[in-house]
Structures are given as structure tokens and as C-alpha cells.
Amino acid sequence: MSKKILNLFVCILLLLPAFSVIGSSDQFNNEIQKNDIKSINSNLTIALKPMLFFLGVKIIIKNNGKETLNGINWVFNTTGGILIRGGEGSGLKDKIMPNRRAVIRLLPIPLLKKSSPVGIGRVEIEATAEASNGEFVRTTTEAFVIGRKTVFFKDQGNTAKYKVTFNSNWSKETHPDDFPNNPHFSGLIGASHNEKIRFWGNGELASSGIKNMAETGSKSPLDKEINRAIIQRKAFKLLSGDGIASSPGSVELIFKVSERFPLVSLVSMIAPSPDWFVGVDSLNLFENDSFIKEKTVVLYAYDSGTDSGTNYTSPDEPTVPPVPIYLIDTSPFLYNNSIVPVGTFTFTKIL
């Protein structure tokens, strides 16, 4: 192909509009959930092979569906990001794109012959960022590329998929003292994370998120605390699932961890109660260089230290100042001089 023809071909490509998905191709039909692979807390590099052409990048900041470029101070972790790097001959300068919880899609645009090893694709990056007003917003970056291959690397090590089964045996038979009507547990909320953060712990003061979860069963603002940790490269995945509508009962939740984010913290409110809950704190699912196959944790009742009520239906009585979280070793969870558990979390590796 002569230089003139090649230049003409490139010019035509540069005039192409923004493409949507109009087909599928084994070579370019890739969809990667950033939270589901191992790259959330290290730079994800999109490496363009030699002889690829970079056609442009667009950054859109959206807030509640509206493009917002002014009026809010956006907070990004400038030490991380998606690095779009051009290989030799690609004509692409390195460019850092801020990203958290990104979705990477390479979308096929079958303009060339099916048998051709060359294709055109769009890389779309959706990221979560925190604004100065406390809202979490979505940012999108797009890059149009033409070439033989797009390579993704620099990840977070191997990942594993787990199922946690929450079995509750909390009942009038196991806990006869003043057992309440409508016994239930709030929706599961937690995170897979690393050792750089602890969302709750025995002997630690409860965060606003843990306080609200323990007193009302709400997942907010604990979910915001977890999302903030994801942005800060301390957490990998937000875990959110159903509760148990009537105890005894059970519920399951599927989630992922990685080698670099092997810890799991997960909680649920005991309801009704002043501020009581069950949970696991920084449970390690990666031991001896491998993911564990199964682990069962016996669940006992904890007091978040934020309400001074002494029975299931005590009126609100805020504890001022709050006291550290502690294991409840008195009635109604003490029976025959023994602390009685309310259930179990069983973590089972499924993939």
C-alpha cells in the first residue's frame, strides 16, 4: 500500500463519528468488569501495538445524568489511574485517566473484512469519583483505536468468587429471655478489602456507617465509607445483599476477592434492637498462598456502643459519648451462663 493511500485511509478514519455497538467479534468482543478482575488498585495499562492509530479521547463528567464541568471540585487520587500508552509507531502520547471501579469495554466496529486481522474498537472507561459535596459521580473516558490488538495488564493478582451463606438460628428456643416479635436481620453490607482499612472491630469506636447500620439497619452511610475506601485503593468490592426477613432463616450473597484484597468485612443488624449487630471483621480468605475452600464463622451479638438500650425494644437512648464496640455477654444473649450465638457465616469458594 502506497504512502498516499495509507494517509487517505487514516484521514477517512479520523472523520468517522462516534460509533455504537453494531456487531460482535471474537477478537474485539471483550468486556471486563474492573471490580471483577485484579486491577482496581493498580494502574491499568491499555497498550497499543505498533502501527495502531489513536483517534481521540473524550472525558465526560456526569452528575445525575447531566454533564457538569463547573461548580464542583472533583477529587481524584492522582497517584493512580488508567494509563493509555501508545506503542512504537502508534503516534499516541501517554495519558493518565483517573479511574475507580472502572468498566472497560472494547466494542467491535466491523468496517473491514471479517477475515482481516485488523479491527476498529472503542475503549470506554466508566469510573467512580467523589465530589467535594460528598456525592459519588460517574466519569467516562472514551478512546477510539484501530489496530490488531489491545492488551490489558498490570492487575491485582488472581481473583476468586465466593458464596457466603448467612444461617440464623436466633429464636425463642435458643434465646428465650424477652424474645421479640418479628425477629429479623437487616440487609448484608460489607466489603472485600486489604489490611490498610478496618471498617469495624471489637474495641473500636463505631463509624457513622456502623452506627446507622446497627441502630436502623440502613446501609448508608456505610456504603459511602466503603466507596471512599475503594477510591483510596483500600477496598476492592462493595458487598450488598438481602437480609433475613424472619429468623430463623438463611440468605446467600455472591462476591469476589483478590490476592491483594483478600479480607472480608460483613455486617447485619439484629432487629429489633437498640444497636446490636452481627458480623465478621477483616476475615482473611487467602492463606498459605491460596484461596481457602470453605470457612465457617460463628456469629455472636455485638453492641455498637452508640445506644444504651438494654433490651430488644428499648426506646432510643443515645450513648454520649459513644463507647467502643463490644461483645454482648449478658442477657438476652447469655443463657445458662453461656453466650449463645445467633448464627453462622459460611464462606464457600465457588470459582
C-alpha positions as CSV (number, residue, x, y, z in Angstrom):
1,M,0.0,0.0,0.0
2,S,1.5,3.4,-1.0
3,K,2.0,6.2,1.5
4,K,-0.7,8.3,-0.2
5,I,-3.3,5.5,0.0
6,L,-2.4,4.9,3.7
7,N,-2.7,8.6,4.5
8,L,-6.0,8.7,2.8
9,F,-7.3,5.7,4.7
10,V,-6.2,7.3,8.0
11,C,-7.9,10.6,7.1
12,I,-11.2,8.8,6.5
13,L,-10.9,7.1,9.8
14,L,-10.3,10.4,11.6
15,L,-13.5,11.7,10.2
16,L,-15.6,8.8,11.4
17,P,-18.3,9.7,14.0
18,A,-18.5,8.2,17.5
19,F,-19.6,4.6,16.9
20,S,-22.0,2.5,18.8
21,V,-22.0,-1.3,19.1
22,I,-23.1,-2.7,15.7
23,G,-21.7,-6.2,15.7
24,S,-19.6,-8.8,17.5
25,S,-16.2,-10.2,17.0
26,D,-14.2,-12.8,18.9
27,Q,-11.1,-10.5,18.6
28,F,-12.7,-7.4,19.9
29,N,-15.7,-8.6,22.0
30,N,-14.1,-8.1,25.4
31,E,-16.0,-6.9,28.5
32,I,-14.1,-6.6,31.7
33,Q,-15.6,-5.6,35.0
34,K,-12.9,-3.7,36.8
35,N,-14.1,-4.8,40.2
36,D,-14.2,-8.4,38.9
37,I,-10.6,-8.5,37.9
38,K,-7.4,-7.7,39.7
39,S,-6.6,-4.2,38.6
40,I,-8.7,-1.9,40.7
41,N,-5.9,-0.6,42.9
42,S,-3.0,-0.5,40.4
43,N,-2.7,1.3,37.1
44,L,-4.5,-0.5,34.3
45,T,-2.5,0.0,31.1
46,I,-4.0,-0.2,27.7
47,A,-1.0,-0.9,25.4
48,L,-1.5,-0.2,21.7
49,K,0.7,-2.3,19.5
50,P,2.9,-0.7,16.8
51,M,1.1,0.6,13.7
52,L,-2.0,1.4,15.6
53,F,-3.7,4.8,15.3
54,F,-5.1,6.7,18.2
55,L,-8.2,8.6,17.2
56,G,-9.1,10.7,20.3
57,V,-10.1,10.7,23.9
58,K,-13.1,12.3,25.4
59,I,-13.8,12.8,29.2
60,I,-17.3,13.4,30.3
61,I,-18.3,14.1,33.9
62,K,-21.9,13.4,34.7
63,N,-23.9,14.2,37.8
64,N,-27.4,12.8,38.0
65,G,-27.4,12.3,34.2
66,K,-26.3,15.9,33.5
67,E,-22.9,16.9,32.3
68,T,-21.3,19.0,34.9
69,L,-17.9,20.6,34.4
70,N,-18.0,23.5,36.8
71,G,-19.3,24.3,40.3
72,I,-17.9,21.1,41.9
73,N,-14.4,20.4,42.9
74,W,-13.6,16.9,41.8
75,V,-11.4,14.7,44.0
76,F,-9.3,12.1,42.2
77,N,-6.4,10.0,43.5
78,T,-3.7,11.4,41.2
79,T,-1.3,8.6,42.1
80,G,-3.4,6.0,40.2
81,G,-5.4,5.9,37.0
82,I,-5.7,4.3,33.7
83,L,-2.6,4.8,31.6
84,I,-3.3,4.8,27.9
85,R,0.1,4.2,26.3
86,G,1.0,4.1,22.7
87,G,3.4,1.5,21.3
88,E,6.2,2.5,19.0
89,G,4.7,3.8,15.8
90,S,1.2,4.4,17.3
91,G,1.5,8.2,17.4
92,L,-0.1,8.2,20.8
93,K,1.3,10.1,23.8
94,D,0.9,8.6,27.2
95,K,-2.2,9.9,29.0
96,I,-3.4,9.2,32.6
97,M,-7.2,8.7,33.1
98,P,-8.5,8.8,36.7
99,N,-10.4,5.6,37.4
100,R,-12.1,3.7,40.2
101,R,-14.5,0.8,39.8
102,A,-14.0,1.1,36.1
103,V,-15.8,-0.8,33.4
104,I,-13.6,-1.5,30.4
105,R,-15.3,-2.4,27.1
106,L,-13.7,-2.9,23.7
107,L,-16.6,-2.6,21.3
108,P,-16.4,-4.1,17.8
109,I,-16.9,-2.0,14.7
110,P,-16.8,-4.4,11.7
111,L,-15.9,-2.0,8.9
112,L,-13.3,-4.2,7.5
113,K,-13.4,-7.7,6.0
114,K,-14.3,-10.4,8.6
115,S,-11.1,-12.3,7.7
116,S,-8.9,-9.3,8.3
117,P,-6.7,-9.3,11.4
118,V,-7.2,-5.6,11.7
119,G,-10.2,-4.2,13.5
120,I,-11.5,-0.9,15.0
121,G,-12.7,-0.7,18.6
122,R,-13.8,1.8,21.2
123,V,-12.4,1.6,24.7
124,E,-14.9,3.0,27.2
125,I,-13.9,3.6,30.8
126,E,-16.5,4.3,33.5
127,A,-15.1,5.4,36.8
128,T,-16.5,6.5,40.2
129,A,-15.2,9.7,41.7
130,E,-16.0,11.6,44.9
131,A,-17.0,15.3,44.6
132,S,-16.4,17.9,47.3
133,N,-20.1,17.9,48.1
134,G,-19.9,14.2,49.1
135,E,-21.7,12.8,46.1
136,F,-20.3,9.9,44.1
137,V,-20.4,10.6,40.4
138,R,-19.5,8.8,37.2
139,T,-16.8,9.8,34.9
140,T,-16.4,8.3,31.4
141,T,-13.4,8.3,29.1
142,E,-13.5,7.0,25.6
143,A,-10.7,6.2,23.2
144,F,-11.2,5.2,19.6
145,V,-8.4,2.9,18.3
146,I,-7.6,1.0,15.1
147,G,-5.3,-1.9,15.2
148,R,-4.6,-5.6,15.6
149,K,-4.9,-6.0,19.3
150,T,-5.5,-4.2,22.6
151,V,-3.7,-5.6,25.6
152,F,-4.7,-5.2,29.3
153,F,-2.2,-5.9,32.0
154,K,-1.0,-4.8,35.5
155,D,-3.7,-6.4,37.6
156,Q,-4.3,-7.3,41.2
157,G,-3.3,-10.9,41.2
158,N,-5.7,-13.8,41.0
159,T,-9.3,-13.3,42.0
160,A,-11.8,-15.8,43.5
161,K,-15.6,-15.9,43.7
162,Y,-17.2,-16.8,47.0
163,K,-20.7,-17.5,48.3
164,V,-21.4,-16.5,51.8
165,T,-24.4,-18.2,53.5
166,F,-25.9,-16.5,56.5
167,N,-27.7,-19.0,58.6
168,S,-29.6,-17.6,61.6
169,N,-30.8,-19.9,64.4
170,W,-31.8,-16.9,66.6
171,S,-35.2,-17.9,68.0
172,K,-37.3,-18.1,71.2
173,E,-35.9,-21.6,71.7
174,T,-32.2,-20.5,71.6
175,H,-32.7,-17.1,73.3
176,P,-35.8,-17.3,75.5
177,D,-35.2,-14.2,77.5
178,D,-37.6,-11.4,76.4
179,F,-37.6,-12.7,72.8
180,P,-39.1,-10.1,70.4
181,N,-41.9,-10.2,67.9
182,N,-40.8,-10.0,64.2
183,P,-37.2,-11.2,64.7
184,H,-35.2,-10.4,61.6
185,F,-31.8,-9.2,60.2
186,S,-31.1,-6.2,58.0
187,G,-29.6,-6.5,54.5
188,L,-26.0,-7.6,54.4
189,I,-23.5,-4.8,53.8
190,G,-19.7,-5.0,53.7
191,A,-16.6,-5.0,51.5
192,S,-13.6,-7.0,50.3
193,H,-10.5,-5.0,51.2
194,N,-6.9,-5.1,52.3
195,E,-5.2,-4.5,55.6
196,K,-5.0,-0.8,55.1
197,I,-8.5,-0.3,56.4
198,R,-10.8,-1.7,59.1
199,F,-14.5,-1.0,58.9
200,W,-15.3,-2.2,62.4
201,G,-13.7,-4.1,65.2
202,N,-14.3,-5.2,68.8
203,G,-12.9,-2.5,71.0
204,E,-13.0,0.2,68.3
205,L,-15.4,3.1,68.1
206,A,-18.2,2.6,65.5
207,S,-18.1,4.8,62.4
208,S,-21.2,6.7,61.3
209,G,-21.9,3.9,58.9
210,I,-21.7,1.1,61.5
211,K,-23.7,3.2,64.0
212,N,-26.5,3.7,61.5
213,M,-26.5,0.1,60.4
214,A,-26.6,-1.2,64.0
215,E,-29.4,1.2,65.1
216,T,-31.6,1.3,62.0
217,G,-30.5,-1.4,59.6
218,S,-29.6,1.2,56.9
219,K,-26.8,0.6,54.5
220,S,-26.0,4.3,54.3
221,P,-23.6,5.9,55.1
222,L,-21.6,2.6,55.4
223,D,-21.8,2.2,51.6
224,K,-20.3,5.6,51.2
225,E,-17.5,4.7,53.6
226,I,-16.8,1.6,51.5
227,N,-16.9,3.5,48.2
228,R,-14.5,6.1,49.6
229,A,-12.1,3.2,50.6
230,I,-12.4,1.9,47.0
231,I,-11.3,5.3,45.7
232,Q,-8.5,5.4,48.2
233,R,-7.2,2.0,47.0
234,K,-8.0,0.2,50.3
235,A,-11.1,-1.8,49.2
236,F,-11.9,-3.8,46.2
237,K,-15.6,-4.6,46.1
238,L,-18.8,-3.3,47.8
239,L,-20.8,-6.2,49.2
240,S,-24.6,-5.7,49.4
241,G,-27.3,-8.3,49.8
242,D,-30.6,-9.2,51.3
243,G,-31.3,-9.7,54.9
244,I,-33.3,-12.4,56.7
245,A,-37.0,-11.4,56.8
246,S,-37.8,-13.8,59.6
247,S,-35.4,-15.6,62.0
248,P,-34.6,-18.5,62.0
249,G,-33.7,-18.3,58.3
250,S,-30.9,-18.0,55.8
251,V,-29.7,-15.8,52.9
252,E,-26.8,-16.0,50.4
253,L,-24.6,-13.5,48.8
254,I,-22.0,-13.9,45.9
255,F,-18.9,-11.7,45.9
256,K,-15.3,-11.6,44.8
257,V,-11.9,-11.1,46.4
258,S,-8.4,-10.9,45.1
259,E,-5.0,-11.8,46.3
260,R,-4.3,-8.2,47.1
261,F,-7.7,-7.6,48.6
262,P,-8.3,-10.9,50.5
263,L,-10.1,-9.6,53.5
264,V,-13.9,-9.5,54.0
265,S,-15.9,-7.5,56.5
266,L,-19.6,-8.0,56.5
267,V,-22.4,-6.9,59.0
268,S,-26.1,-7.1,59.6
269,M,-28.3,-5.5,62.3
270,I,-30.2,-7.7,64.8
271,A,-33.7,-6.4,64.7
272,P,-35.4,-5.2,66.6
273,S,-32.7,-3.9,68.9
274,P,-31.2,-0.7,70.2
275,D,-27.8,-1.0,68.3
276,W,-27.0,-4.7,68.1
277,F,-25.5,-6.5,65.1
278,V,-23.5,-9.5,63.9
279,G,-20.6,-9.6,61.5
280,V,-17.1,-10.5,60.6
281,D,-14.2,-8.2,60.8
282,S,-11.3,-8.5,58.2
283,L,-11.7,-12.2,57.6
284,N,-8.8,-13.5,55.5
285,L,-9.8,-15.7,52.6
286,F,-6.3,-16.1,51.2
287,E,-4.0,-18.2,53.3
288,N,-0.8,-20.1,52.5
289,D,-0.7,-18.7,49.0
290,S,-4.1,-19.9,48.1
291,F,-7.8,-19.1,48.5
292,I,-9.4,-21.1,51.2
293,K,-12.1,-23.5,50.0
294,E,-14.5,-23.0,52.9
295,K,-14.7,-21.3,56.3
296,T,-17.5,-21.1,58.8
297,V,-17.6,-18.3,61.4
298,V,-19.9,-18.5,64.4
299,L,-21.8,-15.2,64.9
300,Y,-22.3,-13.6,68.3
301,A,-24.1,-10.4,69.1
302,Y,-22.2,-7.1,69.3
303,D,-23.2,-3.7,70.7
304,S,-22.1,-0.8,68.5
305,G,-21.7,1.4,71.7
306,T,-24.0,4.1,70.4
307,D,-27.3,3.4,72.2
308,S,-27.7,2.5,75.9
309,G,-30.8,0.4,75.5
310,T,-30.7,-3.0,77.3
311,N,-33.5,-5.0,75.6
312,Y,-34.7,-5.6,72.1
313,T,-37.4,-2.8,72.2
314,S,-35.8,-0.2,74.4
315,P,-36.6,3.4,73.4
316,D,-33.8,5.4,71.8
317,E,-31.2,6.3,74.4
318,P,-28.0,7.7,72.7
319,T,-24.8,6.8,74.5
320,V,-22.9,10.1,75.0
321,P,-20.1,9.9,74.4
322,P,-20.1,6.6,72.5
323,V,-18.2,3.7,73.8
324,P,-16.2,1.1,71.8
325,I,-17.9,-1.8,70.1
326,Y,-18.2,-4.8,72.4
327,L,-19.4,-8.4,72.5
328,I,-22.6,-8.7,74.4
329,D,-22.1,-11.2,77.2
330,T,-25.2,-10.5,79.2
331,S,-29.0,-11.2,78.7
332,P,-30.6,-11.7,76.3
333,F,-27.6,-13.4,74.7
334,L,-26.5,-15.1,77.9
335,Y,-28.3,-18.3,78.7
336,N,-27.4,-20.9,81.3
337,N,-24.2,-19.0,81.9
338,S,-23.1,-19.3,78.3
339,I,-23.0,-16.7,75.5
340,V,-25.3,-18.1,72.8
341,P,-24.5,-17.5,69.1
342,V,-27.2,-16.3,66.8
343,G,-26.0,-17.9,63.6
344,T,-23.1,-18.5,61.2
345,F,-21.5,-17.1,58.1
346,T,-20.2,-19.9,55.8
347,F,-17.8,-18.8,53.1
348,T,-17.5,-21.2,50.2
349,K,-15.2,-20.8,47.2
350,I,-17.2,-21.4,44.0
351,L,-14.8,-20.2,41.3
